[in-house]
Amino acid sequence: MVLMPAPKLRVERIDCSSDQILKNLMEHYLHDMAEWFEFDSTEDGSYSYSTDPIWDEGFDVFLVYSDVIPIGFAIVGSGERWIADKSARDLDEFFVIRRYRRKGVGQFLAEHVWGLYPGKWVVRVFQNNLPALPFWRVTVSGYTQGAYEEECREVAGLHWSYFTFQID
């Protein structure tokens, strides 16, 4: 058996000039999320997700690369809507392509992004997304050395775990 060498990872903040890359990755993300949110693709077989609100609302978008190949993203916005704190940050969307999961890429991306923004954070995880919950528990706990809170909330009839923590 030949083992895949560890990828050379880097994170890059992008702007709307890299929108097509984000849209392409978003197709994979929505394909995965369709399992839990039970939505379908459009008639042309795509999910046709508009990234316009991401850029219009001033979200910060980061891509993680393995060498030159984009393999995931993190979208950062305000956490005020979720935890009533104007200065808080929200990890609004987060995704790593399946091939690179369970190899430290998600942890690398999350920790890189958190390190850029000291202060209060919220990470929201849909509870039916069973693979995501243990990932976020381990990643948040490790990064914060256990100094976080997990709260279960119902939003629009859906159950979510909210992880909140402070980065100094």
N, C-alpha and C positions, 0 to 999 in steps of 0.2 A: 504494500500500500504506500502511495506517495502522499506525504502530508503537504498541505498548502502552506507556503511560508507566511509568516505574520505580515499583514498588510502594512505598508508605510502610510500612516494616517496623517491627514492635515484637515483643519477646519478653516473655512473661508466665509466671511460675511459677504453676502451678495446684495445687489440692488436689482431693480426691474430689468436691467439689461441682460440678466441671466434668467429671466422669467421662463424661457422654454425649458431649461434644465429642471426648474422647480415643477413645472407642469408635468414633465415626463415622470419625475419621481412621484408626484401626486397621484398619477394613475396607479402605480403599484400600491401606494398607501391606501387609496380608496378601495382597491380590490381586496386588500386585507380587511379593512374596516367594514366592508359589505357583509362579512360573516356575522358581525355583531349588531350592526345597525339595520340590516336587512333592506338595503336599497339596491337597485339594479343599474346597469350601465344604460346609456342612451341607445337609440336605434342604430347608431353607427358603431356601436361596440365600445365606445369610450365612456368615461365618467364625465367628461367635459366640465371639469371643475374650473371655475373662474378664480384666478389668483388676484384679480383686480382689488378686492377688499383688503388683501394683505398689504399691498403697496399703498392703496389710498388711505388706510388707517394707520400707516407708519409702523407696522410690525418690523422687527429686526429678523432677518432670515439668514441662517447659516447652513452651509452645505458641508458634509464630511466627505472627504475623498480618500480612496485607496489609490495611491499614486495619482493618476490623472482622471480616474473614474469616479464620478459622483455616486455615492452609495447610501446617502441618507440626508436628512435635514432636521433642523430645529427651528421653530418659529416662536419668537419671544414677543409678548405684548404686555399690556398693563394687567395687573392682578386685581385692580380696583373692583371690577364687576363681580369678582368671585369672593373676595375676602374684605371688601370695604376698606381698603388701605390704598390711598393714592400713590404711594411710593412703591408698592409691591409689584413684582414681576410675575408673569404667568408663562409657563412653558406651554404655549397654546397648542402647538402640534409638534409631534416628534416621530421620526420614522427612520428605520434602518432596513435596507433590502435584506430579504431572508438569508441569502448566502452568507452574509456578514454578521448575523445574529449569533449570540452566545460565543463571541470571540473578543469581547471587550470594546467593540466599536460604540455601542450605545452608551456605555459608561464613559468612555473617552469623550464623546460628543457632549453629553450632559454636563460633565465636570468642566469641560472647556467653557461652555456657555455660562454656567453658574459663576465661574471664576471671573468673568467679565463684568458682572453686575452685583456688587455687594448689596446687601439689604434683604428685605423680606421676599420670599418666593412662595408660589403655589404651583403644584403639579397636580393636575386633575386626570384621573384614570377611570374610564368606564369599567364598572365592576364585572361585566360579562366578558371583558377582554382578559380572560384568565391568564394567558402568558405574560401580560404586561404587569399585573399586580405584583408578583414576586420580584420581577425585575426592578420595579420602582422602589419597593420596600428595601431591597438590598442596596441599590444604588444611592438612594437618599440617606439611608442609615449610615452607610459607609462614608459618604461625603461629609455628613454632619456629625459623625461620631455618635449617632443615636439621638441627637438633639433635634427632633422633629415631632410633629403631631400628625396623626392620620385621623381624619373625620369622614364618616359616611354621610352623604347627602343625597336627597332625591331632587332631581332637577328635571322638570317637564316629564315626570313619570319614569325617569331613568335613574338608576342608582350609580353613584360615583364615589370614589375615594379621593379625598383632598389631602394632599401632603403639603404641610406648611412648615417652613423653616427659615432661619435667619443666617445669612452669610456675612461675616464681618470682614 
